[in-house]
């Protein structure tokens, strides 16, 4: 009896497992849609980035338009405990 059962199960395995796999796939797809963050942040296009880079290079070529170099962040004060500040 068991060999006949296992032979039938092996023969019809795709017909048996396909509905279960489809059901699990649909459930997983919907769970992913509910829990995932669909927000994609805006990025400038490659052309806009290239134009900005070319403008920066043009600024650097002219010696009279060089911006003053300043150290804008103090590394030592970024993560100081309240007792030390």
N, CA, C and O atoms as a Maestro MAE file, in Angstrom:
{
 s_m_m2io_version
 :::
 2.0.0
}

f_m_ct {
 s_m_title
 :::
 protein
 m_atom[340] {
  # First column is atom index #
  i_m_mmod_type
  r_m_x_coord
  r_m_y_coord
  r_m_z_coord
  i_m_residue_number
  s_m_chain_name
  s_m_pdb_residue_name
  s_m_pdb_atom_name
  i_m_atomic_number
  :::
  1 25 0.809 -1.191 0.000 1 A "UNK " " N  " 7
  2 3 0.000 0.000 0.000 1 A "UNK " " CA " 6
  3 2 0.857 1.263 0.000 1 A "UNK " " C  " 6
  4 15 0.596 2.195 -0.760 1 A "UNK " " O  " 8
  5 25 1.898 1.291 0.866 2 A "UNK " " N  " 7
  6 3 2.754 2.481 0.952 2 A "UNK " " CA " 6
  7 2 3.509 2.757 -0.349 2 A "UNK " " C  " 6
  8 15 3.600 3.917 -0.750 2 A "UNK " " O  " 8
  9 25 4.047 1.757 -1.014 3 A "UNK " " N  " 7
  10 3 4.731 2.050 -2.278 3 A "UNK " " CA " 6
  11 2 3.807 2.668 -3.325 3 A "UNK " " C  " 6
  12 15 4.227 3.546 -4.079 3 A "UNK " " O  " 8
  13 25 2.568 2.223 -3.377 4 A "UNK " " N  " 7
  14 3 1.621 2.793 -4.334 4 A "UNK " " CA " 6
  15 2 1.327 4.251 -3.962 4 A "UNK " " C  " 6
  16 15 1.251 5.114 -4.837 4 A "UNK " " O  " 8
  17 25 1.163 4.520 -2.670 5 A "UNK " " N  " 7
  18 3 0.898 5.877 -2.197 5 A "UNK " " CA " 6
  19 2 2.056 6.817 -2.516 5 A "UNK " " C  " 6
  20 15 1.840 7.929 -2.999 5 A "UNK " " O  " 8
  21 25 3.285 6.373 -2.248 6 A "UNK " " N  " 7
  22 3 4.451 7.220 -2.512 6 A "UNK " " CA " 6
  23 2 4.682 7.415 -4.010 6 A "UNK " " C  " 6
  24 15 5.143 8.479 -4.425 6 A "UNK " " O  " 8
  25 25 4.376 6.428 -4.812 7 A "UNK " " N  " 7
  26 3 4.497 6.567 -6.261 7 A "UNK " " CA " 6
  27 2 3.488 7.585 -6.779 7 A "UNK " " C  " 6
  28 15 3.824 8.410 -7.629 7 A "UNK " " O  " 8
  29 25 2.281 7.536 -6.287 8 A "UNK " " N  " 7
  30 3 1.260 8.500 -6.696 8 A "UNK " " CA " 6
  31 2 1.633 9.901 -6.211 8 A "UNK " " C  " 6
  32 15 1.452 10.882 -6.933 8 A "UNK " " O  " 8
  33 25 2.150 9.987 -4.999 9 A "UNK " " N  " 7
  34 3 2.571 11.281 -4.455 9 A "UNK " " CA " 6
  35 2 3.712 11.867 -5.269 9 A "UNK " " C  " 6
  36 15 3.721 13.067 -5.541 9 A "UNK " " O  " 8
  37 25 4.666 11.049 -5.660 10 A "UNK " " N  " 7
  38 3 5.785 11.507 -6.474 10 A "UNK " " CA " 6
  39 2 5.316 11.915 -7.870 10 A "UNK " " C  " 6
  40 15 5.832 12.876 -8.440 10 A "UNK " " O  " 8
  41 25 4.362 11.208 -8.408 11 A "UNK " " N  " 7
  42 3 3.860 11.495 -9.753 11 A "UNK " " CA " 6
  43 2 3.077 12.800 -9.777 11 A "UNK " " C  " 6
  44 15 3.221 13.597 -10.705 11 A "UNK " " O  " 8
  45 25 2.256 13.018 -8.769 12 A "UNK " " N  " 7
  46 3 1.388 14.191 -8.745 12 A "UNK " " CA " 6
  47 2 1.906 15.301 -7.819 12 A "UNK " " C  " 6
  48 15 1.141 16.178 -7.418 12 A "UNK " " O  " 8
  49 25 3.170 15.267 -7.489 13 A "UNK " " N  " 7
  50 3 3.746 16.268 -6.574 13 A "UNK " " CA " 6
  51 2 3.593 17.701 -7.085 13 A "UNK " " C  " 6
  52 15 3.233 18.570 -6.291 13 A "UNK " " O  " 8
  53 25 3.844 17.999 -8.360 14 A "UNK " " N  " 7
  54 3 3.657 19.394 -8.799 14 A "UNK " " CA " 6
  55 2 2.223 19.879 -8.648 14 A "UNK " " C  " 6
  56 15 1.996 21.042 -8.315 14 A "UNK " " O  " 8
  57 25 1.263 19.012 -8.885 15 A "UNK " " N  " 7
  58 3 -0.144 19.400 -8.774 15 A "UNK " " CA " 6
  59 2 -0.556 19.602 -7.318 15 A "UNK " " C  " 6
  60 15 -1.494 20.344 -7.026 15 A "UNK " " O  " 8
  61 25 0.147 18.943 -6.419 16 A "UNK " " N  " 7
  62 3 -0.174 19.070 -4.996 16 A "UNK " " CA " 6
  63 2 0.523 20.293 -4.396 16 A "UNK " " C  " 6
  64 15 -0.077 21.033 -3.616 16 A "UNK " " O  " 8
  65 25 1.778 20.502 -4.758 17 A "UNK " " N  " 7
  66 3 2.554 21.569 -4.116 17 A "UNK " " CA " 6
  67 2 2.328 22.940 -4.738 17 A "UNK " " C  " 6
  68 15 2.528 23.951 -4.064 17 A "UNK " " O  " 8
  69 25 1.919 23.008 -6.001 18 A "UNK " " N  " 7
  70 3 1.749 24.303 -6.655 18 A "UNK " " CA " 6
  71 2 0.714 25.196 -5.966 18 A "UNK " " C  " 6
  72 15 1.000 26.376 -5.765 18 A "UNK " " O  " 8
  73 25 -0.453 24.710 -5.598 19 A "UNK " " N  " 7
  74 3 -1.402 25.594 -4.901 19 A "UNK " " CA " 6
  75 2 -0.866 26.111 -3.564 19 A "UNK " " C  " 6
  76 15 -1.088 27.269 -3.211 19 A "UNK " " O  " 8
  77 25 -0.160 25.253 -2.824 20 A "UNK " " N  " 7
  78 3 0.408 25.690 -1.552 20 A "UNK " " CA " 6
  79 2 1.503 26.731 -1.761 20 A "UNK " " C  " 6
  80 15 1.574 27.714 -1.024 20 A "UNK " " O  " 8
  81 25 2.342 26.524 -2.745 21 A "UNK " " N  " 7
  82 3 3.400 27.494 -3.035 21 A "UNK " " CA " 6
  83 2 2.808 28.815 -3.502 21 A "UNK " " C  " 6
  84 15 3.302 29.880 -3.132 21 A "UNK " " O  " 8
  85 25 1.762 28.756 -4.305 22 A "UNK " " N  " 7
  86 3 1.096 29.988 -4.742 22 A "UNK " " CA " 6
  87 2 0.473 30.735 -3.581 22 A "UNK " " C  " 6
  88 15 0.580 31.959 -3.507 22 A "UNK " " O  " 8
  89 25 -0.179 30.016 -2.667 23 A "UNK " " N  " 7
  90 3 -0.790 30.639 -1.504 23 A "UNK " " CA " 6
  91 2 0.256 31.286 -0.607 23 A "UNK " " C  " 6
  92 15 0.060 32.408 -0.139 23 A "UNK " " O  " 8
  93 25 1.349 30.602 -0.366 24 A "UNK " " N  " 7
  94 3 2.420 31.161 0.459 24 A "UNK " " CA " 6
  95 2 3.044 32.369 -0.236 24 A "UNK " " C  " 6
  96 15 3.397 33.344 0.427 24 A "UNK " " O  " 8
  97 25 3.183 32.321 -1.542 25 A "UNK " " N  " 7
  98 3 3.731 33.458 -2.282 25 A "UNK " " CA " 6
  99 2 2.841 34.681 -2.207 25 A "UNK " " C  " 6
  100 15 3.331 35.797 -2.034 25 A "UNK " " O  " 8
  101 25 1.532 34.484 -2.337 26 A "UNK " " N  " 7
  102 3 0.587 35.611 -2.260 26 A "UNK " " CA " 6
  103 2 0.605 36.216 -0.863 26 A "UNK " " C  " 6
  104 15 0.605 37.438 -0.717 26 A "UNK " " O  " 8
  105 25 0.621 35.380 0.154 27 A "UNK " " N  " 7
  106 3 0.671 35.888 1.532 27 A "UNK " " CA " 6
  107 2 1.971 36.653 1.772 27 A "UNK " " C  " 6
  108 15 1.946 37.735 2.358 27 A "UNK " " O  " 8
  109 25 3.082 36.120 1.338 28 A "UNK " " N  " 7
  110 3 4.366 36.803 1.520 28 A "UNK " " CA " 6
  111 2 4.442 38.112 0.756 28 A "UNK " " C  " 6
  112 15 4.991 39.093 1.257 28 A "UNK " " O  " 8
  113 25 3.900 38.136 -0.442 29 A "UNK " " N  " 7
  114 3 3.887 39.363 -1.251 29 A "UNK " " CA " 6
  115 2 3.092 40.454 -0.553 29 A "UNK " " C  " 6
  116 15 3.537 41.600 -0.483 29 A "UNK " " O  " 8
  117 25 1.918 40.109 -0.035 30 A "UNK " " N  " 7
  118 3 1.089 41.094 0.648 30 A "UNK " " CA " 6
  119 2 1.704 41.554 1.959 30 A "UNK " " C  " 6
  120 15 1.621 42.736 2.294 30 A "UNK " " O  " 8
  121 25 2.319 40.645 2.708 31 A "UNK " " N  " 7
  122 3 3.000 41.048 3.941 31 A "UNK " " CA " 6
  123 2 4.147 41.997 3.652 31 A "UNK " " C  " 6
  124 15 4.356 42.965 4.383 31 A "UNK " " O  " 8
  125 25 4.885 41.728 2.599 32 A "UNK " " N  " 7
  126 3 5.984 42.611 2.232 32 A "UNK " " CA " 6
  127 2 5.469 43.987 1.840 32 A "UNK " " C  " 6
  128 15 6.086 44.994 2.186 32 A "UNK " " O  " 8
  129 25 4.363 44.053 1.132 33 A "UNK " " N  " 7
  130 3 3.779 45.343 0.771 33 A "UNK " " CA " 6
  131 2 3.296 46.101 1.997 33 A "UNK " " C  " 6
  132 15 3.421 47.324 2.048 33 A "UNK " " O  " 8
  133 25 2.753 45.410 2.975 34 A "UNK " " N  " 7
  134 3 2.238 46.092 4.163 34 A "UNK " " CA " 6
  135 2 3.361 46.593 5.052 34 A "UNK " " C  " 6
  136 15 3.252 47.679 5.623 34 A "UNK " " O  " 8
  137 25 4.443 45.825 5.184 35 A "UNK " " N  " 7
  138 3 5.488 46.170 6.146 35 A "UNK " " CA " 6
  139 2 6.672 46.925 5.566 35 A "UNK " " C  " 6
  140 15 7.427 47.540 6.319 35 A "UNK " " O  " 8
  141 25 6.855 46.899 4.277 36 A "UNK " " N  " 7
  142 3 8.032 47.542 3.706 36 A "UNK " " CA " 6
  143 2 7.789 49.019 3.470 36 A "UNK " " C  " 6
  144 15 6.648 49.464 3.337 36 A "UNK " " O  " 8
  145 25 8.877 49.773 3.420 37 A "UNK " " N  " 7
  146 3 8.823 51.200 3.164 37 A "UNK " " CA " 6
  147 2 8.980 51.407 1.664 37 A "UNK " " C  " 6
  148 15 10.013 51.063 1.089 37 A "UNK " " O  " 8
  149 25 7.956 51.967 1.035 38 A "UNK " " N  " 7
  150 3 7.977 52.120 -0.415 38 A "UNK " " CA " 6
  151 2 8.528 53.468 -0.840 38 A "UNK " " C  " 6
  152 15 8.553 53.777 -2.031 38 A "UNK " " O  " 8
  153 25 8.971 54.276 0.115 39 A "UNK " " N  " 7
  154 3 9.459 55.605 -0.212 39 A "UNK " " CA " 6
  155 2 10.849 55.514 -0.814 39 A "UNK " " C  " 6
  156 15 11.753 54.923 -0.223 39 A "UNK " " O  " 8
  157 25 11.018 56.094 -1.977 40 A "UNK " " N  " 7
  158 3 12.321 56.173 -2.628 40 A "UNK " " CA " 6
  159 2 12.752 57.632 -2.621 40 A "UNK " " C  " 6
  160 15 12.072 58.474 -3.208 40 A "UNK " " O  " 8
  161 25 13.866 57.948 -1.971 41 A "UNK " " N  " 7
  162 3 14.276 59.346 -1.903 41 A "UNK " " CA " 6
  163 2 14.678 59.875 -3.273 41 A "UNK " " C  " 6
  164 15 15.124 59.131 -4.147 41 A "UNK " " O  " 8
  165 25 14.506 61.173 -3.430 42 A "UNK " " N  " 7
  166 3 14.830 61.810 -4.694 42 A "UNK " " CA " 6
  167 2 16.338 61.928 -4.846 42 A "UNK " " C  " 6
  168 15 17.026 62.358 -3.920 42 A "UNK " " O  " 8
  169 25 16.841 61.556 -5.981 43 A "UNK " " N  " 7
  170 3 18.243 61.741 -6.327 43 A "UNK " " CA " 6
  171 2 18.300 62.589 -7.587 43 A "UNK " " C  " 6
  172 15 17.485 62.441 -8.497 43 A "UNK " " O  " 8
  173 25 19.277 63.473 -7.617 44 A "UNK " " N  " 7
  174 3 19.439 64.282 -8.814 44 A "UNK " " CA " 6
  175 2 19.861 63.391 -9.968 44 A "UNK " " C  " 6
  176 15 20.497 62.354 -9.778 44 A "UNK " " O  " 8
  177 25 19.498 63.811 -11.153 45 A "UNK " " N  " 7
  178 3 19.856 63.019 -12.316 45 A "UNK " " CA " 6
  179 2 21.357 63.111 -12.566 45 A "UNK " " C  " 6
  180 15 22.029 64.005 -12.051 45 A "UNK " " O  " 8
  181 25 21.863 62.198 -13.344 46 A "UNK " " N  " 7
  182 3 23.283 62.167 -13.669 46 A "UNK " " CA " 6
  183 2 23.682 63.453 -14.383 46 A "UNK " " C  " 6
  184 15 24.769 63.990 -14.166 46 A "UNK " " O  " 8
  185 25 22.793 63.932 -15.230 47 A "UNK " " N  " 7
  186 3 23.087 65.159 -15.977 47 A "UNK " " CA " 6
  187 2 23.192 66.359 -15.034 47 A "UNK " " C  " 6
  188 15 24.082 67.193 -15.200 47 A "UNK " " O  " 8
  189 25 22.298 66.457 -14.050 48 A "UNK " " N  " 7
  190 3 22.368 67.555 -13.091 48 A "UNK " " CA " 6
  191 2 23.632 67.460 -12.238 48 A "UNK " " C  " 6
  192 15 24.271 68.475 -11.961 48 A "UNK " " O  " 8
  193 25 23.990 66.259 -11.825 49 A "UNK " " N  " 7
  194 3 25.204 66.078 -11.033 49 A "UNK " " CA " 6
  195 2 26.429 66.476 -11.845 49 A "UNK " " C  " 6
  196 15 27.356 67.084 -11.310 49 A "UNK " " O  " 8
  197 25 26.442 66.142 -13.117 50 A "UNK " " N  " 7
  198 3 27.566 66.495 -13.982 50 A "UNK " " CA " 6
  199 2 27.668 68.001 -14.142 50 A "UNK " " C  " 6
  200 15 28.763 68.561 -14.097 50 A "UNK " " O  " 8
  201 25 26.522 68.664 -14.330 51 A "UNK " " N  " 7
  202 3 26.527 70.120 -14.472 51 A "UNK " " CA " 6
  203 2 27.065 70.786 -13.207 51 A "UNK " " C  " 6
  204 15 27.858 71.724 -13.290 51 A "UNK " " O  " 8
  205 25 26.641 70.311 -12.046 52 A "UNK " " N  " 7
  206 3 27.146 70.879 -10.791 52 A "UNK " " CA " 6
  207 2 28.642 70.644 -10.643 52 A "UNK " " C  " 6
  208 15 29.373 71.530 -10.200 52 A "UNK " " O  " 8
  209 25 29.093 69.462 -11.009 53 A "UNK " " N  " 7
  210 3 30.522 69.169 -10.907 53 A "UNK " " CA " 6
  211 2 31.326 70.065 -11.842 53 A "UNK " " C  " 6
  212 15 32.393 70.552 -11.471 53 A "UNK " " O  " 8
  213 25 30.818 70.283 -13.052 54 A "UNK " " N  " 7
  214 3 31.511 71.161 -13.998 54 A "UNK " " CA " 6
  215 2 31.538 72.600 -13.498 54 A "UNK " " C  " 6
  216 15 32.533 73.300 -13.685 54 A "UNK " " O  " 8
  217 25 30.452 73.050 -12.864 55 A "UNK " " N  " 7
  218 3 30.442 74.396 -12.297 55 A "UNK " " CA " 6
  219 2 31.447 74.524 -11.155 55 A "UNK " " C  " 6
  220 15 32.115 75.550 -11.028 55 A "UNK " " O  " 8
  221 25 31.556 73.492 -10.331 56 A "UNK " " N  " 7
  222 3 32.549 73.520 -9.248 56 A "UNK " " CA " 6
  223 2 33.968 73.555 -9.816 56 A "UNK " " C  " 6
  224 15 34.830 74.262 -9.294 56 A "UNK " " O  " 8
  225 25 34.204 72.804 -10.869 57 A "UNK " " N  " 7
  226 3 35.538 72.822 -11.488 57 A "UNK " " CA " 6
  227 2 35.835 74.183 -12.097 57 A "UNK " " C  " 6
  228 15 36.976 74.642 -12.052 57 A "UNK " " O  " 8
  229 25 34.840 74.825 -12.658 58 A "UNK " " N  " 7
  230 3 35.036 76.171 -13.202 58 A "UNK " " CA " 6
  231 2 35.377 77.158 -12.090 58 A "UNK " " C  " 6
  232 15 36.212 78.043 -12.276 58 A "UNK " " O  " 8
  233 25 34.737 77.009 -10.945 59 A "UNK " " N  " 7
  234 3 35.042 77.880 -9.810 59 A "UNK " " CA " 6
  235 2 36.479 77.689 -9.352 59 A "UNK " " C  " 6
  236 15 37.157 78.655 -9.001 59 A "UNK " " O  " 8
  237 25 36.943 76.446 -9.354 60 A "UNK " " N  " 7
  238 3 38.294 76.169 -8.886 60 A "UNK " " CA " 6
  239 2 39.362 76.647 -9.864 60 A "UNK " " C  " 6
  240 15 40.497 76.912 -9.469 60 A "UNK " " O  " 8
  241 25 38.998 76.757 -11.139 61 A "UNK " " N  " 7
  242 3 39.976 77.222 -12.130 61 A "UNK " " CA " 6
  243 2 40.281 78.702 -11.962 61 A "UNK " " C  " 6
  244 15 41.408 79.132 -12.208 61 A "UNK " " O  " 8
  245 25 39.294 79.483 -11.547 62 A "UNK " " N  " 7
  246 3 39.509 80.910 -11.364 62 A "UNK " " CA " 6
  247 2 40.077 81.132 -9.963 62 A "UNK " " C  " 6
  248 15 39.420 80.824 -8.969 62 A "UNK " " O  " 8
  249 25 41.279 81.659 -9.886 63 A "UNK " " N  " 7
  250 3 41.978 81.821 -8.607 63 A "UNK " " CA " 6
  251 2 41.320 82.882 -7.727 63 A "UNK " " C  " 6
  252 15 41.427 82.804 -6.503 63 A "UNK " " O  " 8
  253 25 40.647 83.865 -8.311 64 A "UNK " " N  " 7
  254 3 40.058 84.923 -7.481 64 A "UNK " " CA " 6
  255 2 38.729 84.501 -6.853 64 A "UNK " " C  " 6
  256 15 38.243 85.187 -5.953 64 A "UNK " " O  " 8
  257 25 38.130 83.404 -7.295 65 A "UNK " " N  " 7
  258 3 36.841 82.981 -6.763 65 A "UNK " " CA " 6
  259 2 36.934 81.798 -5.804 65 A "UNK " " C  " 6
  260 15 35.935 81.123 -5.557 65 A "UNK " " O  " 8
  261 25 38.095 81.546 -5.273 66 A "UNK " " N  " 7
  262 3 38.263 80.409 -4.371 66 A "UNK " " CA " 6
  263 2 37.642 80.750 -3.027 66 A "UNK " " C  " 6
  264 15 37.932 81.798 -2.450 66 A "UNK " " O  " 8
  265 25 36.796 79.873 -2.535 67 A "UNK " " N  " 7
  266 3 36.177 80.098 -1.245 67 A "UNK " " CA " 6
  267 2 37.184 79.854 -0.137 67 A "UNK " " C  " 6
  268 15 38.109 79.054 -0.276 67 A "UNK " " O  " 8
  269 25 36.983 80.561 0.966 68 A "UNK " " N  " 7
  270 3 37.882 80.412 2.102 68 A "UNK " " CA " 6
  271 2 37.676 79.033 2.721 68 A "UNK " " C  " 6
  272 15 36.546 78.626 2.992 68 A "UNK " " O  " 8
  273 25 38.758 78.335 2.935 69 A "UNK " " N  " 7
  274 3 38.676 77.011 3.524 69 A "UNK " " CA " 6
  275 2 38.513 77.151 5.027 69 A "UNK " " C  " 6
  276 15 39.330 77.786 5.693 69 A "UNK " " O  " 8
  277 25 37.465 76.562 5.549 70 A "UNK " " N  " 7
  278 3 37.198 76.610 6.972 70 A "UNK " " CA " 6
  279 2 36.945 75.197 7.460 70 A "UNK " " C  " 6
  280 15 36.353 74.368 6.769 70 A "UNK " " O  " 8
  281 25 37.411 74.953 8.665 71 A "UNK " " N  " 7
  282 3 37.093 73.695 9.305 71 A "UNK " " CA " 6
  283 2 35.741 73.879 9.968 71 A "UNK " " C  " 6
  284 15 35.642 74.574 10.979 71 A "UNK " " O  " 8
  285 25 34.710 73.279 9.427 72 A "UNK " " N  " 7
  286 3 33.348 73.578 9.835 72 A "UNK " " CA " 6
  287 2 32.874 72.767 11.031 72 A "UNK " " C  " 6
  288 15 31.964 73.207 11.733 72 A "UNK " " O  " 8
  289 25 33.443 71.621 11.286 73 A "UNK " " N  " 7
  290 3 32.983 70.783 12.389 73 A "UNK " " CA " 6
  291 2 34.132 70.516 13.342 73 A "UNK " " C  " 6
  292 15 35.266 70.284 12.923 73 A "UNK " " O  " 8
  293 25 33.830 70.550 14.603 74 A "UNK " " N  " 7
  294 3 34.824 70.237 15.610 74 A "UNK " " CA " 6
  295 2 34.635 68.776 16.006 74 A "UNK " " C  " 6
  296 15 33.617 68.411 16.595 74 A "UNK " " O  " 8
  297 25 35.587 67.977 15.691 75 A "UNK " " N  " 7
  298 3 35.466 66.540 15.919 75 A "UNK " " CA " 6
  299 2 35.430 66.231 17.409 75 A "UNK " " C  " 6
  300 15 34.766 65.284 17.831 75 A "UNK " " O  " 8
  301 25 36.129 67.012 18.197 76 A "UNK " " N  " 7
  302 3 36.206 66.706 19.628 76 A "UNK " " CA " 6
  303 2 34.905 67.015 20.368 76 A "UNK " " C  " 6
  304 15 34.666 66.442 21.431 76 A "UNK " " O  " 8
  305 25 34.077 67.882 19.854 77 A "UNK " " N  " 7
  306 3 32.851 68.235 20.553 77 A "UNK " " CA " 6
  307 2 31.618 67.525 20.016 77 A "UNK " " C  " 6
  308 15 30.515 67.809 20.482 77 A "UNK " " O  " 8
  309 25 31.750 66.638 19.082 78 A "UNK " " N  " 7
  310 3 30.573 66.017 18.487 78 A "UNK " " CA " 6
  311 2 29.933 64.985 19.405 78 A "UNK " " C  " 6
  312 15 28.711 64.837 19.391 78 A "UNK " " O  " 8
  313 25 30.712 64.273 20.196 79 A "UNK " " N  " 7
  314 3 30.161 63.206 21.002 79 A "UNK " " CA " 6
  315 2 30.665 63.330 22.445 79 A "UNK " " C  " 6
  316 15 31.293 62.413 22.973 79 A "UNK " " O  " 8
  317 25 30.386 64.456 23.064 80 A "UNK " " N  " 7
  318 3 30.882 64.714 24.410 80 A "UNK " " CA " 6
  319 2 29.775 64.393 25.410 80 A "UNK " " C  " 6
  320 15 28.613 64.743 25.198 80 A "UNK " " O  " 8
  321 25 30.142 63.732 26.486 81 A "UNK " " N  " 7
  322 3 29.147 63.416 27.518 81 A "UNK " " CA " 6
  323 2 28.715 64.707 28.215 81 A "UNK " " C  " 6
  324 15 29.461 65.686 28.200 81 A "UNK " " O  " 8
  325 25 27.521 64.732 28.826 82 A "UNK " " N  " 7
  326 3 27.040 65.957 29.464 82 A "UNK " " CA " 6
  327 2 27.922 66.422 30.616 82 A "UNK " " C  " 6
  328 15 27.986 67.620 30.888 82 A "UNK " " O  " 8
  329 25 28.600 65.509 31.294 83 A "UNK " " N  " 7
  330 3 29.448 65.922 32.415 83 A "UNK " " CA " 6
  331 2 30.694 66.664 31.943 83 A "UNK " " C  " 6
  332 15 31.266 67.446 32.704 83 A "UNK " " O  " 8
  333 25 31.122 66.438 30.715 84 A "UNK " " N  " 7
  334 3 32.321 67.097 30.206 84 A "UNK " " CA " 6
  335 2 32.004 68.410 29.490 84 A "UNK " " C  " 6
  336 15 32.904 69.221 29.271 84 A "UNK " " O  " 8
  337 25 30.764 68.627 29.129 85 A "UNK " " N  " 7
  338 3 30.449 69.841 28.390 85 A "UNK " " CA " 6
  339 2 30.185 71.041 29.269 85 A "UNK " " C  " 6
  340 15 29.908 72.128 28.764 85 A "UNK " " O  " 8
  :::
 }
 m_bond[339] {
  # First column is bond index #
  i_m_from
  i_m_to
  i_m_order
  :::
  1 1 2 1
  2 2 3 1
  3 3 4 2
  4 3 5 1
  5 5 6 1
  6 6 7 1
  7 7 8 2
  8 7 9 1
  9 9 10 1
  10 10 11 1
  11 11 12 2
  12 11 13 1
  13 13 14 1
  14 14 15 1
  15 15 16 2
  16 15 17 1
  17 17 18 1
  18 18 19 1
  19 19 20 2
  20 19 21 1
  21 21 22 1
  22 22 23 1
  23 23 24 2
  24 23 25 1
  25 25 26 1
  26 26 27 1
  27 27 28 2
  28 27 29 1
  29 29 30 1
  30 30 31 1
  31 31 32 2
  32 31 33 1
  33 33 34 1
  34 34 35 1
  35 35 36 2
  36 35 37 1
  37 37 38 1
  38 38 39 1
  39 39 40 2
  40 39 41 1
  41 41 42 1
  42 42 43 1
  43 43 44 2
  44 43 45 1
  45 45 46 1
  46 46 47 1
  47 47 48 2
  48 47 49 1
  49 49 50 1
  50 50 51 1
  51 51 52 2
  52 51 53 1
  53 53 54 1
  54 54 55 1
  55 55 56 2
  56 55 57 1
  57 57 58 1
  58 58 59 1
  59 59 60 2
  60 59 61 1
  61 61 62 1
  62 62 63 1
  63 63 64 2
  64 63 65 1
  65 65 66 1
  66 66 67 1
  67 67 68 2
  68 67 69 1
  69 69 70 1
  70 70 71 1
  71 71 72 2
  72 71 73 1
  73 73 74 1
  74 74 75 1
  75 75 76 2
  76 75 77 1
  77 77 78 1
  78 78 79 1
  79 79 80 2
  80 79 81 1
  81 81 82 1
  82 82 83 1
  83 83 84 2
  84 83 85 1
  85 85 86 1
  86 86 87 1
  87 87 88 2
  88 87 89 1
  89 89 90 1
  90 90 91 1
  91 91 92 2
  92 91 93 1
  93 93 94 1
  94 94 95 1
  95 95 96 2
  96 95 97 1
  97 97 98 1
  98 98 99 1
  99 99 100 2
  100 99 101 1
  101 101 102 1
  102 102 103 1
  103 103 104 2
  104 103 105 1
  105 105 106 1
  106 106 107 1
  107 107 108 2
  108 107 109 1
  109 109 110 1
  110 110 111 1
  111 111 112 2
  112 111 113 1
  113 113 114 1
  114 114 115 1
  115 115 116 2
  116 115 117 1
  117 117 118 1
  118 118 119 1
  119 119 120 2
  120 119 121 1
  121 121 122 1
  122 122 123 1
  123 123 124 2
  124 123 125 1
  125 125 126 1
  126 126 127 1
  127 127 128 2
  128 127 129 1
  129 129 130 1
  130 130 131 1
  131 131 132 2
  132 131 133 1
  133 133 134 1
  134 134 135 1
  135 135 136 2
  136 135 137 1
  137 137 138 1
  138 138 139 1
  139 139 140 2
  140 139 141 1
  141 141 142 1
  142 142 143 1
  143 143 144 2
  144 143 145 1
  145 145 146 1
  146 146 147 1
  147 147 148 2
  148 147 149 1
  149 149 150 1
  150 150 151 1
  151 151 152 2
  152 151 153 1
  153 153 154 1
  154 154 155 1
  155 155 156 2
  156 155 157 1
  157 157 158 1
  158 158 159 1
  159 159 160 2
  160 159 161 1
  161 161 162 1
  162 162 163 1
  163 163 164 2
  164 163 165 1
  165 165 166 1
  166 166 167 1
  167 167 168 2
  168 167 169 1
  169 169 170 1
  170 170 171 1
  171 171 172 2
  172 171 173 1
  173 173 174 1
  174 174 175 1
  175 175 176 2
  176 175 177 1
  177 177 178 1
  178 178 179 1
  179 179 180 2
  180 179 181 1
  181 181 182 1
  182 182 183 1
  183 183 184 2
  184 183 185 1
  185 185 186 1
  186 186 187 1
  187 187 188 2
  188 187 189 1
  189 189 190 1
  190 190 191 1
  191 191 192 2
  192 191 193 1
  193 193 194 1
  194 194 195 1
  195 195 196 2
  196 195 197 1
  197 197 198 1
  198 198 199 1
  199 199 200 2
  200 199 201 1
  201 201 202 1
  202 202 203 1
  203 203 204 2
  204 203 205 1
  205 205 206 1
  206 206 207 1
  207 207 208 2
  208 207 209 1
  209 209 210 1
  210 210 211 1
  211 211 212 2
  212 211 213 1
  213 213 214 1
  214 214 215 1
  215 215 216 2
  216 215 217 1
  217 217 218 1
  218 218 219 1
  219 219 220 2
  220 219 221 1
  221 221 222 1
  222 222 223 1
  223 223 224 2
  224 223 225 1
  225 225 226 1
  226 226 227 1
  227 227 228 2
  228 227 229 1
  229 229 230 1
  230 230 231 1
  231 231 232 2
  232 231 233 1
  233 233 234 1
  234 234 235 1
  235 235 236 2
  236 235 237 1
  237 237 238 1
  238 238 239 1
  239 239 240 2
  240 239 241 1
  241 241 242 1
  242 242 243 1
  243 243 244 2
  244 243 245 1
  245 245 246 1
  246 246 247 1
  247 247 248 2
  248 247 249 1
  249 249 250 1
  250 250 251 1
  251 251 252 2
  252 251 253 1
  253 253 254 1
  254 254 255 1
  255 255 256 2
  256 255 257 1
  257 257 258 1
  258 258 259 1
  259 259 260 2
  260 259 261 1
  261 261 262 1
  262 262 263 1
  263 263 264 2
  264 263 265 1
  265 265 266 1
  266 266 267 1
  267 267 268 2
  268 267 269 1
  269 269 270 1
  270 270 271 1
  271 271 272 2
  272 271 273 1
  273 273 274 1
  274 274 275 1
  275 275 276 2
  276 275 277 1
  277 277 278 1
  278 278 279 1
  279 279 280 2
  280 279 281 1
  281 281 282 1
  282 282 283 1
  283 283 284 2
  284 283 285 1
  285 285 286 1
  286 286 287 1
  287 287 288 2
  288 287 289 1
  289 289 290 1
  290 290 291 1
  291 291 292 2
  292 291 293 1
  293 293 294 1
  294 294 295 1
  295 295 296 2
  296 295 297 1
  297 297 298 1
  298 298 299 1
  299 299 300 2
  300 299 301 1
  301 301 302 1
  302 302 303 1
  303 303 304 2
  304 303 305 1
  305 305 306 1
  306 306 307 1
  307 307 308 2
  308 307 309 1
  309 309 310 1
  310 310 311 1
  311 311 312 2
  312 311 313 1
  313 313 314 1
  314 314 315 1
  315 315 316 2
  316 315 317 1
  317 317 318 1
  318 318 319 1
  319 319 320 2
  320 319 321 1
  321 321 322 1
  322 322 323 1
  323 323 324 2
  324 323 325 1
  325 325 326 1
  326 326 327 1
  327 327 328 2
  328 327 329 1
  329 329 330 1
  330 330 331 1
  331 331 332 2
  332 331 333 1
  333 333 334 1
  334 334 335 1
  335 335 336 2
  336 335 337 1
  337 337 338 1
  338 338 339 1
  339 339 340 2
  :::
 }
}
